[in-house]
């Protein structure tokens, strides 16, 4: 029995694929061990979203080979698509496995061991931009038995000027709804009560299906809603243009739908959005937020913002700050623009100094902290339902903690046997700035 260790870098889609690869190895008889010395095979599911991600991927590959020079080190995923030829020359890397080839991991390893490492004939990296086939990875168990991330879509057709992902993940490819529903049924039967639908560009789900079989993300959500035993459906990041009156009203009719929406923004300035090749205006985005707030009571709206994008002037940043302040998000993920080789933005003039990016980031992080606390406080005195996830200690006292439908952390007095259960109560106070306290 060979021992295998896996390490994941990057997004929730990568995490899902790493979990799926681990289960493929387990089913083939491999013993899964921690990512420390002693493994016979190391699989690093790489990320290539920024130059820093590339560097971290290389570091993990070299760390694996250093831990056991005799082990087989496998580079998988997005960095392989971006730098496959470079990795093939890297002495720390024995195998490269690209996207849409991860399902073949076990057979690739078997062939590698059978031919003692001479694998010139085996195709393990494809031109990801030439495929329209969805890679059918799946899972039937996860360590966390309350919430499961489910990959339903891959690829992106947007080509934002700062992003390499369309080149590493390829064009939009969607998973068949029946396969998604069957996977969720298996996970629900295993004890999961909440699923999070994820994808590289989730809003594009179904757009690649043939005419006559065309389905939308809404169609998929409505099918999932029928799964018996499932209590909550949560969505990953959405493009704002998917939020129409029809979409929002239809979701609001589904009791299992969590009123928690991550609408990717990136900038609150139209000129910057245009340079980013984002295909909406700030007014259109604002209307999407209004639409959600008309359909749902006090929904959690979160977003991503990039500061220091090439050409962002002091005036443009201030325009963004005021815009964000006016929308009142629950949470904002603030990123300093990171130059990514191979993208249009990397070649743009007027690149911003790192010190300016840091200053602007700190301003928005302060605003985020203020808005997030304001949103959490809006639940004081109201009833909330929490899916209990784990034990929690605060100021020497024991609690049980989980998340509300809006994905706000909430704690209740400690009690054995509550993990995985839904608990209702009145939000009596703030335990701290990030956690509500419920009296059941």
C-alpha angles and dihedrals in degrees: 000000000000120000119231131191125192132200125189128209126184137006137010090263089058090048091053092049092048090053090049092050090050091054091048089055093046091051089051091055102262119144110231112221134176118278094263136099116312106052122127092206129032118194116192113189098208134210129213104178092119138011086255090056089052090053093048090050092053091046093054092048091052091044090055093051091047091053091055117006090189094055125101108248114204122196110201136176138011101356087053089057092048099043108014097138091048091050092050087062093048110105091210091062122074100172136021119203116185132205113289088029099075092094087064094053095113095048091045090053092046091053091046092054092043094055096037095243101312102124107147091132098053117096107218099154122051132189093267092199091062098057128087094178121112112228105238103221118153142174134211101186141027132185092242107070098193107056130029127192111218122196110217103160142031136193134030135236098189104091098199107195095244098045132093095182098098087059095048099037101032129211127341114291124174132204118237110261093229091058091049092050093048092051091050091049090055092048093046090051087054092056106272115139101177132049129191115206111218138179142148090259103006095179090065093061111141097008091112094055115110120267108275091031096058113140132175134219087257090057090052093048091050090052092049090049089067094061108117115236095020111123106180140028119195128182131222123222116328133197107239094234091071090066105092127154089256093050094048095045092048092051091048088060091061112085093200093056113107114226090228117114129179106201111185110227110158096184140020092211121087094211091054092045089054092052088049090052091235107160103223139059129239089252091054090049092049090052089054089056091048090050092054092047091052092051099042133039109245097335121193109247117188132175151180123245129188118206125196097028110170110284095014104149127202088256093051092050091050089051089054093048093052091046093052091047091053095052095051102214123201092225136358125199104212118201130184108228109262118201111238119198112232096035129105092238091060089064096044119115123242098046109188124245115251092236090057091049090052092049093050092045091054091052092054094043088056090050090047091054091052095048094044092054090046091054094048091050089054088075095060110124095013131109117255136179119221130196101217113228112165150340118284134192126207128170091347095307128114122233140164114239137195142136135282122227087270090054094250115146114245132177134204131189112288117270130163119247099023099113110118094016129116114238126188125204148139117275098240102173147332111279086197135331092288104035131063120211118224128199104210 
